[in-house]
């Protein structure tokens, strides 16, 4: 059965891997227990719901990693990343442990719940943790492929799932940019589910589009080889500009101009649907196109 929802794909992928890899452990903080009811019944020693105790969940996961398990933890973005940030830093990065942290809801997909459930800053703060790998798939199929390839990679790895998804899956690989098309006016780097609106915004533009699903480590080699001009546009589905330092590092020997498009770095205090947030924050295809055209016009 084809699955288009990333969260449902997470369930199927984890269940399948659990049956074949006895090292896997699943820890929840009282979120999505219904998705994993079968796992809880079948593997009570490896699948645990710890209640609303996210810091404890991460520390327990680290303890299981020390005992040879490969833990998977899952919750809504701010509860998985921001609330237990110190545990991620000290218990996993400091100890050099492997583990998998799968979120749902970023950046504002729990839009009716307000800022407590928003998570546009997750990738930004995780980029500060040495050794933390960050994966942002754009479709359910891409998550399945990337997770299977990376879940036992020896590193702490964050997977940012979304209800927003691209219409088409691409042959993505861990730690690599994917070339969607080539052009001469600009190089557009777009992350995860932001690709769909970028494609709609640039249908008639002569631009190279590089699709990023592994934010950290970033594929600087592909950017260096694919970029043919000084105009670089970055479109991210979280706080804007997170990958700018990586782009500058990759292009340090070439003069470049960068336009960073993403969630504005401001308090998201309004309620509404995801579509309404996209409209208000300038992340629709129309707004993205306007930003790109204005940027290219300034270069003339």
N, C-alpha and C positions, 0 to 999 in steps of 0.2 A: 504494500500500500504506500502510495506517495504521500509524504508529509510536507506541508508548506509552512507549518508553524514551528518556529525554532524551539519553543519549550516542549512541544510534543516530540520533536526530534531528539531533544536531550533525553527525554524519558526512554525512548526506544533504543538510543545509542548506549546509554548507561546500562539498561537492562541486558542488552546483548553482550556487552563487554563483561558484566558481572558474571555471566554464565560461563565465561571462558577464561577469566583471569581472577584467581582467588586472592590476589593481592589488593584488589579494589575494595574500598570502604566508602560508604555514603553517609554524610552527616548533614542533617537539616536543622534549621532553627525555627521549627513550626511553620514552614512555608512549603506549599506544594506536597503535603503528605499524601494527598489523593493520587498524585502522579506516580508515586512509588509504593503504593499499597502492596503490590505483589512482591517487591523486593523486601519490604519490611517483614512480610510473612515468611518468605523463603530463606532470607539471610539475616536473621535477627542478631547475629553476632557481628555482622559487617554493615548493617544498615540501621542507623540510629536517628531518632528525632529528639534533640536535646532541649526542645522548648525555646522560648524567646530569650536566648542567651548567646548572642552572636560571638562575643569575645571568648566565651568558654568553648564554643564550637570550633573556633580556629585553633585554640590551644589543644583541645582534644585531638583535632586532626593532626597537629604537629606531633603529639605523643604517639599516634598510630603510625605516622611516617617513620618515627624513630624505631618502631618495632617491625618495620619492613612492609607496612601497608602503603598503598598509593591512595590517599584520601581525595574524595570529591566533596566539596561543600557548595551549598546553593542557598541563595536568598535574594531578596530585592536589593538593588544596587547599593543604596546608602547603608543598609544594614549589614551587607557583606563586606564592603570596602571601607566606608568612613567610620562606622562605629568600632570595628575591631582593627583599625589601621595599625595600632601599636603591636598587636599580636602578629599581624602579617609581617611587620618589620622584624620583630625580635624572634618570633618562634619559627618563621620560615626563612626569611632572607638571611638573618644573622647566623642561623644554624645550617644554612645551605641545604634545606630539605626540599623534596619535590612534593607538589600538591596541586590540586585543580580547584579553582574558585569560579563558579558559574553564576553569573548574575542575570537578572531579568528586570526590565522596567526603565532602564536609562534611555534617554536623558530625562524625559518627563512623560513616560508612558502610563504612569499612575497619576495622570494629570488632574484628576478630580480630588486627589488626596493632599495636594499642596506640597510645599517645599520639603517637608519631612520625608516624602517618598520620592523626591526628585534626585537625580544623580548625574548631572552633567560634568561634575568634577572628578569622576572616578579615574579616568585615564590619566588626567593631569597629575593627581597625587601618586598614583602607582608608578608613574615614570620616574619618580624620585627614589624608588627602591632599587638598588643595584641587584641585578639578577632576575628581577621580575619580568616574565614574558607576558605580553598582552596581545590577545587575539580578538578581532572584531569581525565575525563572519557577516556576510550580507544575505545569506539564505540558509534554510534548514540543511540542505545538502552540503553546503560549504562547512557548516558547523560539524556535521557528521564526519566529513573527511578530515578536517583539521584536528578534531578531538581524538580520533583514532590514531592519527599520526603523532600526536604530541602528549597524550595523557601520561605516558611513562618516560618523559624526556629528561627526567632528573632535575627539573627546575620548577619553582613555583610559577604557575601559569594561570592567568586570568582570562576568562571567556566572557565577552560582553554580548549577551543575547538581546534580541529586540523583537517587538511585534511588527515593526516596519521591516520590509524585506525587498530586495531587488527582484525584478521580474524574471531574471535569468541567472542561473548559477554559472560560475566560471571555473576553469581548471586551476584553482588556487593551490599553492603549496606553502608549507610553513616557512616563514622568514623570507618570502619572496614577493616582490611586486609582480602583478600580472599586467601585461600590455593589452589594453582593450582596443585601442586604435592609435594610429600614428598621424601626426600633423606638424605644421611648421609655425603656427602663430603663438602657441604657448604649450607648456606642459602642465596638465592638471592632475594632481594627486588626490584621489578621493578614497575615503575610508569606509569599509563596510556598507551598511544600507544607505549611505549618502550617495552611492553610485547611481541609483535609480534617478534621482532628481538632477544629478549632473548630466546624465545622458539626455534627459528631456531638455535641459537648458542649453545643450551644446550640439544639437543634431546637425546644424548647418555650419558649425565652426571647424576650421582647419587646425585642430589641436591634438596633441598626444594626450591620451588618458591612461594613467597608471592606477591600477586598482590595488589598494592596500588592505590586507586582512590580518597581517601581523604587524602591529604598531611597534612592538619591542620584542626582539631586536629588529631595527629598521633596515631595509634592503638598500643601502647606500650605493652598492655597485650597480644595480639596475638603474637607479636614478642617474648616476653619472654617465652610463652608456646610452640611455634613452633620451636624455634631455639635449635638445639641439638649439636652444635659444635662451634669452635672459629672462623670459616671463614665466614664472612658476606660480600656479594657483593651487592652494590647498583647501580642500573641502572636507570637514570632519563633522561627525554627528554628536560631538561633545564640545566642551569649551574650546573656542577657536584658538588656533596657534600652537597646539601641543607639539606638533611635529616640526615646527619652524627651526628649532635648534639642530635637529637631525638633517634637515635640508641644507642649512647653512654649513654644517660640517661637511656634508657630501660635496657641496659646490664651492668650497672655500677657495679654490683656485680659479673660479670663474665669476665674473660680475653678474649678479642676478637680482631681479625684482620679485618680491613675494607678496601675494594677496592671500590672507588667511580668512577663510569663511567657515563659520561654525556657530555654536551657541554663544551669544554674547556673554561676556564675563560680568554678569549682573545677577541680582537676586530674582529668582523666578517666583514672583508673589501672586501671580494670577492663576485662576482655575480655568478649565476648558479642555477641549479635546486635543489630541495630538495635532490634528490638522490646524486647529486654531492657534496652537503654540507655534507651529511652523510658519504660519502666516504672520503672526505678531513679531516673530524673531527674525524674519527675513530668510527663511530656509526652504521656501517653495522654489520650483523650477524658474518661475518668473523672476523672483528676487535674485536667485543665484546668477541667472543670465545677465541681469542688470549690473551686478557687481563685476562680473567677468568682462563685459563690454566696456564698462567705465574704466577698468584697470588697463585694458588693452588700448583704449583711446588715449589714456594718459601717457602711454609709452611712445606715442607718435611725436 
